[in-house]
Amino acid sequence: MVELSLTQTTPLVQEADGTVRIPGSRVTLDTLVGAFQKGATAEQIQDSFPSISLRQIYGAIAYYLEHEAEVEAYLKMRRAEAETIRHEIESQQDTSGFKARIRARRAKLIRSP
């Protein structure tokens, strides 16, 4: 009888800042799961991110499906962090002049035939 190793390594690493990525790439679990949730196949994901292998993509999807509640909690936390950072950046910058120029250009485009 042949003995099979029934343990599986996860093709993911968690960095010091908490970001989970595919090793050797800048592709995050957030990005990969987002594409999968929108209906992309592993092959379509690889077309968008050729630096990662199908094995890594399938492994990350399998991890997501096996740990869906934990990954969803992680993704929720990441969205909240991103929103906080966005608010901090917006509060530090005066964009009123920029917004006024954009509105003026938009109005000009609408009036043009």
VEXDREN-2710 file (C-alpha; in Angstrom, 1 decimal):
% VEXDREN-2710
k/r/px/py/pz
1/MET/0.0/0.0/0.0
2/VAL/1.3/3.4/-0.9
3/GLU/1.2/6.0/1.9
4/LEU/-0.1/9.4/0.8
5/SER/0.7/12.6/2.6
6/LEU/-2.7/14.1/3.4
7/THR/-1.5/17.4/4.6
8/GLN/-1.6/20.3/2.3
9/THR/0.4/23.5/2.3
10/THR/-1.4/26.8/1.8
11/PRO/0.0/29.0/-1.0
12/LEU/-0.5/32.1/1.2
13/VAL/1.8/34.2/3.5
14/GLN/0.8/36.8/6.0
15/GLU/3.1/39.8/6.2
16/ALA/4.0/41.8/9.3
17/ASP/1.3/44.4/8.5
18/GLY/-1.3/41.6/8.3
19/THR/-1.7/41.5/4.5
20/VAL/-2.2/38.0/3.1
21/ARG/-0.5/37.5/-0.3
22/ILE/0.4/34.8/-2.7
23/PRO/4.2/34.2/-2.1
24/GLY/6.5/35.7/-4.6
25/SER/3.9/38.2/-5.8
26/ARG/2.1/41.3/-4.9
27/VAL/-1.3/39.7/-5.4
28/THR/-3.3/39.8/-2.2
29/LEU/-5.9/37.4/-0.9
30/ASP/-8.4/40.3/-1.1
31/THR/-7.8/40.6/-4.9
32/LEU/-8.0/36.9/-5.6
33/VAL/-11.1/36.3/-3.5
34/GLY/-12.8/39.4/-5.1
35/ALA/-12.2/38.1/-8.6
36/PHE/-13.4/34.6/-7.6
37/GLN/-16.6/36.1/-6.0
38/LYS/-17.3/38.0/-9.2
39/GLY/-17.3/34.7/-11.1
40/ALA/-13.8/34.6/-12.5
41/THR/-12.3/31.2/-13.0
42/ALA/-8.8/30.3/-11.9
43/GLU/-7.7/30.5/-15.5
44/GLN/-9.2/34.0/-15.9
45/ILE/-7.5/35.1/-12.7
46/GLN/-4.2/33.8/-14.0
47/ASP/-4.7/35.8/-17.2
48/SER/-5.0/38.9/-15.1
49/PHE/-2.1/38.0/-12.8
50/PRO/0.4/35.9/-14.8
51/SER/3.0/36.0/-12.0
52/ILE/1.0/33.5/-10.0
53/SER/0.5/29.8/-11.0
54/LEU/-2.7/28.0/-11.3
55/ARG/-1.7/25.8/-8.4
56/GLN/-1.3/28.9/-6.2
57/ILE/-4.7/30.2/-7.4
58/TYR/-6.5/26.9/-6.9
59/GLY/-4.8/26.6/-3.5
60/ALA/-5.9/30.0/-2.4
61/ILE/-9.5/29.4/-3.6
62/ALA/-9.6/26.1/-1.7
63/TYR/-8.3/27.9/1.4
64/TYR/-11.0/30.5/1.0
65/LEU/-13.7/27.9/0.6
66/GLU/-12.5/25.8/3.6
67/HIS/-12.2/28.9/5.8
68/GLU/-14.9/31.2/4.4
69/ALA/-16.0/32.7/7.7
70/GLU/-12.5/33.6/8.8
71/VAL/-11.6/35.0/5.4
72/GLU/-14.8/37.0/5.2
73/ALA/-13.9/38.5/8.7
74/TYR/-10.4/39.3/7.4
75/LEU/-11.8/41.0/4.3
76/LYS/-14.3/43.0/6.3
77/MET/-11.5/44.2/8.6
78/ARG/-9.4/45.1/5.5
79/ARG/-12.3/47.1/4.0
80/ALA/-12.7/49.0/7.3
81/GLU/-9.0/49.8/7.4
82/ALA/-9.0/51.0/3.8
83/GLU/-12.0/53.3/4.6
84/THR/-10.3/54.7/7.6
85/ILE/-7.1/55.5/5.6
86/ARG/-9.2/57.0/2.8
87/HIS/-10.9/59.3/5.3
88/GLU/-7.6/60.3/6.8
89/ILE/-6.1/61.2/3.4
90/GLU/-9.2/63.1/2.4
91/SER/-9.2/65.1/5.6
92/GLN/-5.6/66.1/5.1
93/GLN/-6.1/67.5/1.6
94/ASP/-8.0/70.5/0.4
95/THR/-9.7/69.3/-2.7
96/SER/-12.3/72.1/-3.1
97/GLY/-10.3/73.8/-5.9
98/PHE/-9.9/70.4/-7.7
99/LYS/-13.5/69.6/-7.3
100/ALA/-14.6/73.0/-8.7
101/ARG/-12.4/72.5/-11.8
102/ILE/-13.8/69.1/-12.4
103/ARG/-17.4/70.4/-12.1
104/ALA/-16.6/73.3/-14.5
105/ARG/-15.1/70.9/-17.1
106/ARG/-18.1/68.5/-16.7
107/ALA/-20.5/71.4/-17.2
108/LYS/-18.6/72.6/-20.3
109/LEU/-18.7/69.0/-21.8
110/ILE/-22.4/68.8/-21.2
111/ARG/-23.0/72.1/-22.9
112/SER/-20.8/71.2/-25.9
113/PRO/-22.5/69.6/-28.9
END
